[in-house]
Amino acid sequence: NKITEATISALLTDGEKFRFPDQDALNVVLEGRARFTDRKWNYLYGLVGDLERD
């Protein structure tokens, strides 16, 4: 799709400028078209389980 192609293009063209390449490329491509969700969805599934075991 066009978002995938544009994101890959941004990574190939400017990827070295990005601090967080996957997120930053999507932010560039989706500028002005992003939808923000509630903070309750900001969850790292794998990491949380690992931290609880320590």
Wavefront OBJ file of the C-alpha trace (Angstrom):
o trace
v 0.000 0.000 0.000
v 1.044 3.623 -0.285
v 1.798 4.091 3.415
v 4.164 1.118 3.426
v 5.937 2.306 0.282
v 6.254 5.873 1.583
v 7.560 4.664 4.961
v 10.200 2.451 3.359
v 11.191 5.322 1.085
v 11.553 7.665 4.078
v 13.723 5.091 5.848
v 15.945 4.602 2.814
v 16.248 8.328 2.143
v 16.511 9.810 5.646
v 16.757 6.845 7.995
v 20.112 7.914 9.436
v 18.500 11.152 10.678
v 15.844 9.332 12.712
v 16.343 8.575 16.395
v 13.587 5.922 16.363
v 13.504 4.928 12.668
v 10.257 2.933 12.599
v 8.264 5.488 14.568
v 9.880 8.562 13.025
v 9.334 7.377 9.443
v 5.656 6.734 10.176
v 5.348 10.163 11.807
v 6.763 11.789 8.663
v 4.501 9.811 6.333
v 1.346 10.198 8.432
v 1.856 13.848 9.387
v -1.542 15.401 9.981
v -3.352 12.084 9.499
v -2.551 10.324 12.770
v -5.177 9.414 15.339
v -4.269 9.591 18.981
v -5.462 6.930 21.399
v -5.851 6.927 25.148
v -2.654 6.380 27.142
v -4.080 3.107 28.504
v -3.143 1.543 25.142
v 0.545 2.446 25.627
v 1.524 -1.036 26.751
v 4.582 -3.177 26.025
v 3.242 -6.715 26.228
v 6.500 -8.678 26.242
v 8.443 -6.295 28.458
v 5.818 -6.096 31.201
v 5.733 -9.866 31.608
v 9.524 -10.041 31.828
v 9.716 -7.286 34.451
v 7.152 -8.971 36.693
v 9.304 -12.115 36.884
v 12.418 -10.273 38.152
l 1 2 3 4 5 6 7 8 9 10 11 12 13 14 15 16 17 18 19 20 21 22 23 24 25 26 27 28 29 30 31 32 33 34 35 36 37 38 39 40 41 42 43 44 45 46 47 48 49 50 51 52 53 54
